[in-house]
Structure formats: structure tokens, C-alpha cells
Amino acid sequence: MSDHRRQVPRTDTLLADPQLAAAGERLGRGLVKDAVQRVQQRIRDGEVAPPEAVPAVLASLPSTASSLRPVLNATGVLVHTNLGRSPWSPAAVEAVVAASGTTDVELDLATGRRGPRGEAAIAALLAAVPAAEAALVVNNCAAALALVATALGQGKELVLARGELVEIGDGFRIPDLLVTTGARLREVGTTNRVTLGDYRGALGPDTGAVLKVHPSNFVVRGFTRQVAVAELAAALAGTGTPLVADIGSGLLESHALLLEEPDAQSTLAAGADLVLASGDKLLGGPQAGLVLGRADLVQRLRRHPLYRALRVDKTTLAGLEATLRGPRPPVQQMLAADPAHLRARADRIAARLIAAGVDARAVDSQARVGGGGAPEHPLPSAAISLPAGFAAPLRHGAPPVVGHVDGDRTLLDLRSLPPEADDDLTAAVLAVAAR
Ligand SMILES: *Cc1c(COP(=O)(O)O)cnc(C)c1O
């Protein structure tokens, strides 16, 4: 047995160390034990001196019992699906922490009787979208589509334009989702053009609903034609056929910077019977699917057995309500950020990096909404430009920083990063430069 091997502190001894025992209480003993075993191996390999065992274990422990780590999003994509979409407002985080224990999500404390689940979140949604008579919250927008297709389309036809057969990402296709519910798709029009006559020709006794899906992650340009919600609604008036619009992005009212993105209020005001949207895109809250619109249809969905399988957790309801009632969430602040302010931040960070000898410069850049929203709408932004070789070590850093490589430079875009993170970003770059 080598000297190193003989000197490796025993697992029990290390786990009994007061600091490691306290870490075990907080993070779970299994997690600390794994870290201890990794450090014991590093001692055997001669990388760590035996007296340094406890500090080495402490340094290697994650900050929480989850392996998901906070990442600095310098991609310039505001709603980045791979980075968890929208970051929450501090108000939403606080509300979620408060609701995570036992909470009155389905109990009326005044009477002691069972109360309607998530009533306050629904009220906040209805306050934000006055054109909606009622609302329902499910797991995500895909769940809202599945519920609508099941409740309104099972054994019937869903009428949908061919140009709206959207793949939303990672191979998931809305038409595939719709048909798994037992609904039949009645495709109308062509890829680039659809007319009111096409829709009219498809309507009949088998029609369950007419569905409009916002092609949120692509545009068709040139010889194109679509039928607006108002036009479709007028044609469906009196037929009893519901018009359902999947707007995706989660804009509740029209946004001056994103005039081409449909919003819930305008879409309902134009005559849609139901609007479906995501909670974690431009709304800036937790993952959720929002269903807004006619009270009788919302009630039908709520009473459908499938709803029970798609309903959301108490923390989602709390986070959604706080997003709606609280201060402007980060995604909306990022969207509204003044390009001159972004450039000033970039100049400040670049100056600190240059002073430390880093090959850095502030540059103008283009950010994007992302998350399948406003694909053709670049947002003027500013970035820190570094040699391309910085990208990987920045991603491996603590905290990890994700930018994007453009030719031989790594760009760290500031529109997708809250200003409070500028110091952490600067420190991360300096740490890489010092290696
Ligand atoms: C993003 C999107 C969806 C899927 O929403 P999730 O909340 O991710 O399930 C559905 N439809 C449209 C138009 C979208 O943009």
C-alpha cells in the first residue's frame, strides 16, 4: 500500500466532521458521501493532500441538492428554451418559496371548506385580460392544446390551415400532438395561402373546432395569404363552432416593440372563443399553459377528466399570480432595455477587462426574443467580444456563462443578462483569462 493510500482519511471520519455533517443535513448525506469518495480518490491520485480533505469536499459540494445550476445567459436570446426559458421575477421566487410548504391552494380559510383551486391566479389572469370571461391553467401550452383537442375534437374534426402545421422544437409537432388525442385534422389551404372559402368548405357536422396556430418560430414570405381571427370569427358566428387560437408567446396585451406578435386580449377581442398561450415565454413567469376565453368552453375543459392529469402545482399558481400582479418580470425588462444603456454596460465591462489585459471589446449586436417567438424581430443590443477560445472555459466556469461564437470571436450579449449580473460576468471572464 502506498503512503497516499495509507493516509487517505476514512469515510466515517470525514462524514463526522462538523462542517461536513452540517452539509449532510442541508444537502443530504448521500450527496456529501459521494463528494467525500471523489476527494478520497483525488488523495490517492496525489492531487489533494490528506489534511486538505475537508476543504476539498466542501469546495466540491453543489450549492443546492439539485444538480441544476444557475447559468449566466449571455446568448442574446431572451427566452432560451435550453436555459429554462424565462427567469422569474424576485416577487415570483418569493411567492413560490412561500407556497412550497403547506398552503391554502384549495382551502377557504374563512369557512374551513374546500375552495376553488388557484382562484387568485385565475383572477390575476382575468384582470390582465379583460376580454376573457374565464381562464384555466395547465402544465404548458402543449397541454392546453391536448386538452382542447380532446375535449372539443375527439371523434371530430379540427379544422387547421396547412401553413400552421408547426414543429415547435426538438422534433415536437403540433399536428402529431393533436391527432394523438383522437381528433381528426382537417387541413385547409396550402402551405403559403389559405382563404375564408377554404375554411368554409371544410366546416360541417363533424367539425369540433377551428384552430389557428401562430407560426411563432418561422415566417412565410412572398405570395402568402392568411385569414385573420376577426374574419374567421365573423364567418363562424352562429354556427356554434368554437374558434381556438394558439398564440404561443404569452403576450397578454399588444406590445409596442412586437407589433406582429398576437396577444391574448386583442385575439379575444377580435372574436376568438379561446386563446392558448405559454406562461414562460414573453409573459416571463413559470412554465404553464394558459387557456382564456368563453366561460362555457373553459368550464367544459375544467370538467374534462384529462384536466386532472394536466393541472398545475401550487407553486406554479403562486409564481404565475406573482408574475402577473408583481413588478415587471425580467423578460419584459430585457425586452424594453434601451440599446444605449446596453452599450454603456458593455463599454464599462470591456474597460475593466482591457485594463486587466484581456483581448476584449464592446460591440453592437443583435439579440432575439427566442423560445419560438418573433423570429424575424432582431433586438438591437450590445455585447462583449472575446477570442473564440473563451466560449468553452466560460461554459465550464462557476457560474457557467453561455455566449455564442461568431466567426473567431465569442460574443457575450448583455440584453439577455440582468444588469445585476455584470460583475459576475466580468469576474467569470477574468477567471478564464487568468488560467
Ligand atoms: C411555444 C409554443 C407552443 C408550446 O408551448 P409550451 O408552453 O412549450 O408547451 C405551442 N404553440 C405555439 C404557437 C408556441 O409558440
The ligand as an ORCA input file, in Angstrom:
! r2SCAN-3c Opt
* xyz 0 1
  C     -44.138     27.554    -27.747
  C     -45.400     27.220    -28.429
  C     -46.146     26.111    -28.047
  C     -45.690     25.190    -26.973
  O     -45.759     25.809    -25.730
  P     -45.218     25.094    -24.420
  O     -45.654     26.012    -23.321
  O     -43.753     24.966    -24.565
  O     -45.879     23.759    -24.331
  C     -47.326     25.858    -28.688
  N     -47.762     26.663    -29.683
  C     -47.076     27.743    -30.085
  C     -47.619     28.586    -31.190
  C     -45.865     28.060    -29.466
  O     -45.177     29.142    -29.855
*
